[in-house]
Amino acid sequence: MLEKKKNVIRSLKLDLEEFGVFLIYYARSRFYRWFSRLEWIKNLLVDVLYKKRGRYARPLLHFLTIFGVFLAISVGPYVFDSNRNKPQTAENITGIDTALAYGGSFYTQQSEEVRQFRGGEVITHVVEAGETINSIAERYGLKPETIIWENNLDPKATLKPGQTLRILPVDGVRHKVARGETIYSIGKKYGLEGSEVQKIVDYPFNEFLDDETFELAVGQYLMIPDGIKPEKTRTRSYRRYVAAKTPDAGAVSATGSFVWPASGRITQGYKFYHRAIDIANRSGGPILAADAGTVIAAGWDPSGYGRKVMVDHGNGYVTLYAHMSVIQVSVGQRVNRGNVIGQMGSTGRSTGTHLHFEIRRGGVFLNPLTFLK
């Protein structure tokens, strides 16, 4: 019996060995046959190309370039837009994993880039268990009042899981335009006085039928940055009065320290869509060079600045003064700190007498309030 089992095992081993040898022979013959055909095709192509001596090189390169561009245009959006079928929420408005992009800090700080990417859109937030108005406002970098006003909430109300909230891109109020309304009447309704209406114009996602008269369409929605509900009151941080004259005015060399360029109220601060400050004064007044330098631009700017002056301070800094009524310097002129370079006005894309003041360094817009003394 034992001998019979050994014979069966021995026979099975021989069969397996024969099958293995056959499998190797079959695979090798198939591979050689395929390889020989490929080699024949390659030799044929080489002979043709050699005979033509590069005749088809340029057409081939053109074809490959056109094909690559076509492929990028056709397939690119589907490859990179991984969130195209997802609802627009805080986690996917940037097109990437927000938690990764912000190192998990999105819940405490929303960068200006995220706000800009949203394109002024109102997004929907679904309330999760344990969330409050304050925590949601902090998550989106907004004030609680903005969420309360947009969603008509009771400030003391408790949010329920699954409840949906509309989240505005910036602090303020969203308004639906009614017949007969203008940006001035709407601004006044929501607490924007005088040249503060400029905030509505400067917000890049507000649209107008006429960019010169700021005509509105009935039924359109308008974002009122820093606006407040009519029944509410608020102390505005940008309303402090600043004086243009300072002790160090008159310096003839640039130091990187800037003096106030005009007297008036700060009606608009530095934001992602307004990289400057606005200083308003109904009675106008002189505009001073914030530091010593050379005038590199003085005249009309059709992009919306109106009459503007730019001063290069020779240390990497450049200042810009816009919406002037009168320009009192010329290109190439040397100015000292505190010299009068023009008069405050409302030229260009402006809603009232004010100075639009920018500080740039290497083409980068900086917050003037961190430099002015």
C-alpha positions in Angstrom: 0.0 0.0 0.0 2.8 2.4 0.9 4.7 1.5 -2.2 1.6 2.3 -4.3 1.3 5.8 -2.7 5.0 6.5 -3.5 4.4 5.6 -7.1 1.4 8.0 -7.4 3.4 10.8 -5.9 6.4 10.1 -8.2 4.1 10.1 -11.2 2.5 13.4 -10.2 5.9 15.0 -9.8 6.9 13.9 -13.3 3.7 15.3 -14.8 4.2 18.6 -13.1 7.8 18.8 -14.3 6.7 18.0 -17.9 3.9 20.7 -17.7 6.4 23.2 -16.4 8.8 22.6 -19.2 6.1 22.8 -21.8 4.8 26.1 -20.2 8.2 27.7 -20.3 8.8 26.6 -23.9 5.3 27.9 -25.0 5.9 31.3 -23.2 9.4 31.7 -24.7 8.2 30.9 -28.2 5.3 33.3 -28.0 7.6 36.0 -26.6 10.2 35.5 -29.3 7.5 35.6 -32.0 6.0 38.9 -30.6 9.5 40.4 -30.1 10.5 39.5 -33.7 7.4 41.2 -35.1 8.1 44.3 -33.0 11.7 44.4 -34.2 10.5 44.0 -37.8 8.2 47.0 -37.4 10.8 49.1 -35.7 13.4 48.4 -38.5 10.8 49.3 -41.1 10.1 52.7 -39.4 13.8 53.3 -39.0 14.4 52.7 -42.7 11.6 55.0 -43.7 12.7 57.8 -41.4 16.3 57.4 -42.5 15.4 57.7 -46.1 13.3 60.8 -45.5 16.1 62.3 -43.4 13.9 64.2 -41.0 11.3 65.3 -43.5 8.5 64.4 -41.1 10.1 65.7 -37.9 8.5 69.1 -37.9 4.9 67.9 -38.8 5.3 65.2 -36.1 6.3 67.8 -33.5 3.4 70.0 -34.5 0.9 67.1 -34.3 2.2 66.1 -30.8 2.0 69.7 -29.6 -1.6 70.1 -30.8 -2.6 66.7 -29.4 -1.1 67.6 -26.0 -2.9 70.9 -25.9 -6.2 69.2 -26.9 -5.7 66.5 -24.2 -5.0 69.1 -21.5 -8.1 71.2 -22.4 -10.3 68.1 -22.7 -9.2 66.0 -19.8 -7.5 68.6 -17.5 -10.6 69.9 -15.8 -11.8 66.4 -15.0 -8.5 65.4 -13.6 -7.9 68.4 -11.4 -11.5 69.3 -10.4 -12.0 66.5 -8.0 -14.8 68.4 -6.2 -16.9 69.1 -9.3 -19.8 66.9 -8.1 -19.6 67.9 -4.4 -21.9 70.5 -2.8 -20.1 73.8 -2.1 -19.1 73.7 1.5 -16.2 75.0 3.7 -14.3 71.8 3.1 -14.2 71.9 -0.7 -14.4 75.6 -1.8 -10.7 75.7 -2.5 -10.7 72.6 -4.7 -8.4 70.8 -2.3 -8.6 69.4 1.2 -9.1 72.5 3.3 -7.8 70.8 6.4 -4.5 70.0 4.6 -4.3 73.4 3.0 -4.6 75.2 6.3 -2.9 72.7 8.6 -6.2 72.1 10.4 -6.5 75.8 11.4 -9.4 76.6 9.1 -11.8 76.6 12.1 -10.0 79.5 13.7 -8.7 81.5 10.7 -10.0 81.9 7.1 -7.3 83.4 4.8 -8.0 86.1 2.3 -7.2 83.7 -0.5 -10.1 81.5 0.4 -12.4 84.5 0.4 -11.2 85.6 -3.0 -11.5 82.1 -4.4 -15.2 82.0 -3.4 -15.8 84.7 -6.0 -18.4 86.5 -3.8 -20.6 83.4 -3.7 -22.9 82.7 -0.7 -22.3 79.1 0.5 -24.5 76.8 2.5 -23.4 75.5 5.8 -25.1 72.4 7.4 -25.1 72.7 11.2 -23.4 69.8 13.0 -24.0 68.7 16.6 -22.5 71.1 19.1 -22.0 74.0 16.8 -23.1 77.5 17.7 -23.4 80.8 15.9 -20.1 82.0 17.4 -18.2 78.8 16.4 -19.5 78.9 12.9 -18.7 82.6 12.6 -15.1 81.9 13.8 -14.9 79.0 11.3 -15.6 81.3 8.4 -13.7 84.3 9.7 -16.9 86.4 10.1 -18.6 88.2 12.9 -21.6 86.5 14.5 -23.9 89.4 13.5 -23.2 88.7 9.8 -24.6 85.2 10.1 -27.5 86.4 12.3 -28.6 89.1 9.9 -28.3 87.0 6.8 -30.3 84.1 8.3 -32.8 86.2 10.4 -31.7 84.4 13.5 -32.4 85.1 17.2 -29.0 85.8 18.7 -29.9 83.6 21.7 -31.3 80.8 19.5 -29.9 77.3 19.7 -28.9 75.8 16.4 -30.2 72.4 15.5 -28.1 69.7 13.7 -29.1 69.5 10.0 -30.2 73.2 10.0 -28.8 75.1 6.9 -27.3 78.6 7.1 -26.3 81.0 4.3 -22.7 82.1 4.8 -21.7 85.5 3.2 -18.1 85.9 1.8 -17.4 89.0 4.0 -18.8 90.8 7.0 -21.8 92.9 6.2 -25.3 92.7 4.8 -26.7 91.3 1.5 -29.4 93.4 0.0 -31.9 92.8 -2.8 -32.3 95.9 -4.9 -35.8 97.4 -5.2 -37.1 99.8 -7.7 -35.8 103.4 -7.3 -32.9 102.4 -5.1 -29.3 103.6 -5.6 -26.0 102.7 -4.0 -26.3 105.9 -2.0 -29.7 105.2 -0.6 -28.8 101.6 0.1 -25.6 102.6 1.7 -27.4 105.0 4.0 -29.9 102.4 4.9 -27.2 100.1 6.2 -25.1 102.7 8.0 -22.6 103.8 5.3 -22.3 107.5 5.3 -20.8 109.8 2.7 -17.8 108.3 1.0 -18.2 105.1 2.9 -20.5 104.1 0.1 -17.2 103.5 -1.8 -17.1 100.1 -0.1 -20.0 98.9 -2.2 -18.2 100.0 -5.4 -14.8 98.6 -4.4 -16.3 95.1 -3.6 -15.2 93.3 -6.8 -18.2 91.0 -7.0 -20.9 93.7 -7.0 -22.1 94.3 -10.6 -23.6 97.5 -12.1 -25.5 98.2 -15.3 -23.2 101.2 -15.7 -19.8 101.3 -14.1 -19.7 105.1 -14.2 -23.1 105.9 -12.7 -23.3 102.7 -10.7 -26.8 102.0 -12.0 -28.5 98.9 -10.4 -30.9 96.3 -11.8 -34.1 95.7 -9.9 -33.9 92.3 -8.1 -30.2 92.0 -8.1 -28.3 91.2 -4.9 -25.8 93.6 -3.6 -23.2 93.0 -1.0 -22.8 95.8 1.6 -19.4 95.2 3.2 -19.4 96.4 6.8 -23.1 97.2 6.5 -25.4 96.9 9.5 -29.1 96.1 9.9 -31.1 99.4 10.2 -32.3 98.6 13.7 -28.7 98.0 14.9 -26.0 100.4 15.9 -22.2 99.9 15.9 -19.1 101.8 16.6 -16.9 101.9 13.4 -13.2 101.2 13.9 -12.4 103.1 10.6 -14.0 106.4 11.7 -11.1 107.8 13.7 -9.8 111.1 12.4 -6.3 111.4 11.2 -4.2 114.6 10.7 -1.8 114.9 7.8 0.8 117.1 9.6 3.4 115.3 11.7 6.6 116.3 13.4 9.0 114.6 11.0 7.4 116.0 7.8 9.9 117.7 5.5 12.5 115.0 5.5 14.4 114.9 2.2 15.5 111.2 2.2 13.3 108.2 2.3 13.5 106.1 5.5 10.6 103.6 5.1 8.6 105.5 7.7 5.5 107.2 6.3 3.5 110.2 7.5 -0.2 110.5 7.0 -0.9 111.7 3.5 -4.2 113.5 4.2 -6.5 114.7 7.0 -9.9 113.1 7.5 -11.7 109.9 8.5 -10.5 106.4 7.6 -13.6 105.2 5.9 -12.3 101.9 4.5 -9.4 99.7 5.6 -7.1 97.2 4.0 -8.9 94.0 2.8 -8.3 91.3 0.2 -10.3 93.2 -2.4 -9.2 96.7 -1.3 -5.4 96.6 -0.7 -5.3 100.2 0.5 -7.0 102.6 2.9 -9.5 105.4 2.1 -9.2 108.7 3.9 -12.3 110.9 3.4 -12.8 114.6 4.0 -15.9 116.3 2.6 -14.1 119.6 2.4 -11.2 118.0 0.5 -7.8 119.3 1.4 -4.2 118.8 0.4 -2.5 115.5 -0.2 1.0 115.1 1.1 3.9 112.9 0.0 4.1 110.2 2.7 7.9 110.0 2.3 10.6 111.5 0.2 11.0 110.2 -3.3 10.6 110.7 -7.1 7.3 111.1 -8.9 7.0 108.2 -11.4 3.4 108.7 -12.5 1.2 111.8 -12.5 -2.0 111.9 -14.5 -5.2 110.2 -15.4 -5.6 106.5 -14.9 -8.5 104.9 -16.9 -8.6 101.7 -14.7 -10.6 103.5 -12.0 -8.0 105.4 -10.0 -8.9 108.7 -11.8 -6.2 111.3 -11.3 -3.3 109.6 -9.5 0.3 110.1 -8.4 2.8 107.5 -7.7 6.1 108.2 -5.8 9.1 105.8 -5.9 11.0 106.3 -2.6 14.1 104.6 -3.8 14.2 102.0 -1.1 11.8 99.4 -2.6 8.7 101.2 -1.5 6.2 102.9 -3.9 3.2 104.9 -2.7 0.0 105.6 -4.8 -2.5 108.4 -4.3 -5.7 108.2 -6.3 -9.0 110.0 -7.0 -7.3 113.4 -6.8 -9.1 116.5 -8.1 -5.9 118.4 -8.8 -2.3 117.1 -9.4 0.4 119.5 -8.4 3.5 117.5 -9.3 5.0 116.1 -12.5 6.8 112.9 -13.5 10.5 113.0 -12.6 10.0 115.7 -9.9 11.7 115.1 -6.5 9.5 115.6 -3.5 10.2 115.7 0.2 8.2 114.1 2.9 5.2 116.3 3.6 5.3 118.2 0.3 1.9 118.9 -1.2 1.4 116.7 -4.4 -2.3 117.4 -5.1 -5.8 117.9 -3.8 -8.3 115.4 -2.5 -11.1 114.7 -5.0 -13.5 112.1 -6.4 -12.3 111.3 -9.9 -12.4 107.9 -11.5 -14.4 105.1 -9.9 -15.3 107.0 -6.8 -18.5 107.8 -4.9 -17.3 110.8 -2.8 -14.3 113.0 -1.9 -11.6 110.8 -0.5 -8.0 109.7 -0.9 -7.2 106.1 -2.0 -3.7 105.4 -0.6 -1.5 102.4 -1.3 1.9 101.3 -0.2 3.7 98.7 -2.4 7.0 97.0 -2.1 8.4 94.9 -4.9 4.9 94.9 -6.5 3.3 93.6 -3.3 0.5 95.5 -1.7 1.1 96.3 2.0 -1.3 97.4 4.7 -0.6 101.2 5.1 -1.9 101.2 8.7 1.2 99.2 9.7 3.5 101.9 8.3 1.8 105.3 8.9 3.1 107.3 11.9 
